[in-house]
Amino acid sequence: MTSSFHPPQRTLMGPGPSDVNPRILEAMSRPTIGHLDPLFVQMMDEMKGLLQYAFQTKNELTIPVSAPGSAGMETCFVNLVEAGDTVIVCQNGVFGGRMKENVERCGATAVMVEDEWGQACDPAKLEAALKAHPEATTVAFVHAETSTGATTDVKAMCDLAHAHDCLTIVDAVTSLGGTELRVDDWGIDAIYSGTQKCLSCTPGLSPVSFSQASVERIQNRKTKVQSWFLDLNLVMGYWGKGAKRAYHHTAPINALYALHESLVLLQDEGLENAWARHAKHHNALKAGLEALGLTFVVPEADRLPQLNAVTIPDGVDDAQVRGMLLNDYNLEIGAGLGVMAGKVWRIGLMGYACRKDNVLKCVSALGEVLGRVGANVDAQKAMAATLASYGE
Ligand SMILES: *Cc1c(COP(=O)(O)O)cnc(C)c1O
């Protein structure tokens, strides 16, 4: 007989999922009610307000898509892009490549603007592409590239896109709740995120938000959105203002309790405080990792606090070290993705996982394990550097 599954208690310091706050897990176990129950509808309305706060937007169409971040990505592309369109995609890592896939699957042309992995997207290159492609309707890029830990200047990119009459699609899966993000001030037309990164919620939902200009484009499409499930014209009837709340799909009720709780936690902490907390613990982790002799992939000015990509020392076996951290310390850190596979570790400091005890645990565990596999490290010096960053 198969018995119940009891996972161990890990410390999740990879690229997501991150540690889930116990308050969120508790919220998830509350009684399931009907998704058209007036009390559930009331909770959804509150959630919209909480999401608007998290995104710093007044956009009416601000909702969680009932599927993971990748579905939020797809929601943006299938609704805003039609066959024959031209979309400029700025790529500096794995997720920009997925945007290209999305554009092409919409029957549109993706004009790729490439930057080195580990660098921010370069607004000057975007400007050149906009000039070369006056037919472009949309610009898409990733705010926080989780494959490398690089951030991009969203406002500069959006200003250029708008100067050339393009709408903007921005991936904020890893940035929401972790680093400064201002949807309205920065001029983002369509944005998607995820629950399992800096919101520290369970995976499986994708908060999205659409500007008025986006909504108008969606309402004036020449063709139907090819995805029935992700067609916002239909979803708006379920989530929209004054919507009939007609049945579209069964909302993932308990998962939405979890997201609601995580957004209440964010509201209680305060967005700016959450951003400052990520920066503070990143600085301490950085001090420790650098004292271990590890070097960051991304130049300091463009580094994300919540995703620390560092180069694996020569002669050290990537999988062996990650295995020892997992088995001996219950600590998960991330492997490299794409061209960085085997070359870097990605150490996440996301949401609830972004805490002093985790930073200390990570630096001490990594120091011990690196010493055990024969790397030339001074684990004590690394701990001292980490503590010094905290003023101790
Ligand atoms: C994690 C991530 C995604 C995909 O989210 P899923 O929830 O795994 O589908 C998309 N973009 C970026 C930048 C991410 O970090």
Ligand as a Chemical Component Dictionary entry (heavy atoms), coordinates in Angstrom:
data_LIG
# 
_chem_comp.id                   LIG 
_chem_comp.type                 NON-POLYMER 
_chem_comp.pdbx_formal_charge   0 
_chem_comp.three_letter_code    LIG 
# 
loop_
_chem_comp_atom.comp_id 
_chem_comp_atom.atom_id 
_chem_comp_atom.alt_atom_id 
_chem_comp_atom.type_symbol 
_chem_comp_atom.charge 
_chem_comp_atom.model_Cartn_x 
_chem_comp_atom.model_Cartn_y 
_chem_comp_atom.model_Cartn_z 
_chem_comp_atom.pdbx_ordinal 
LIG C1 C1 C 0 10.278 31.255 -12.789 1  
LIG C2 C2 C 0 10.204 32.178 -13.950 2  
LIG C3 C3 C 0 9.250  32.027 -14.962 3  
LIG C4 C4 C 0 8.303  30.863 -15.044 4  
LIG O1 O1 O 0 7.460  30.745 -13.957 5  
LIG P1 P1 P 0 6.778  29.316 -13.665 6  
LIG O2 O2 O 0 5.914  29.602 -12.485 7  
LIG O3 O3 O 0 7.911  28.378 -13.391 8  
LIG O4 O4 O 0 6.010  28.922 -14.855 9  
LIG C5 C5 C 0 9.206  32.981 -15.966 10 
LIG N1 N1 N 0 10.068 34.017 -15.983 11 
LIG C6 C6 C 0 11.019 34.175 -15.052 12 
LIG C7 C7 C 0 11.939 35.344 -15.115 13 
LIG C8 C8 C 0 11.103 33.265 -14.001 14 
LIG O5 O5 O 0 12.048 33.415 -13.063 15 
# 
loop_
_chem_comp_bond.comp_id 
_chem_comp_bond.atom_id_1 
_chem_comp_bond.atom_id_2 
_chem_comp_bond.value_order 
_chem_comp_bond.pdbx_ordinal 
LIG C1 C2 SING 1  
LIG C2 C3 SING 2  
LIG C2 C8 DOUB 3  
LIG C3 C4 SING 4  
LIG C3 C5 DOUB 5  
LIG C4 O1 SING 6  
LIG O1 P1 SING 7  
LIG P1 O2 DOUB 8  
LIG P1 O3 SING 9  
LIG P1 O4 SING 10 
LIG C5 N1 SING 11 
LIG N1 C6 DOUB 12 
LIG C6 C7 SING 13 
LIG C6 C8 SING 14 
LIG C8 O5 SING 15 
# 
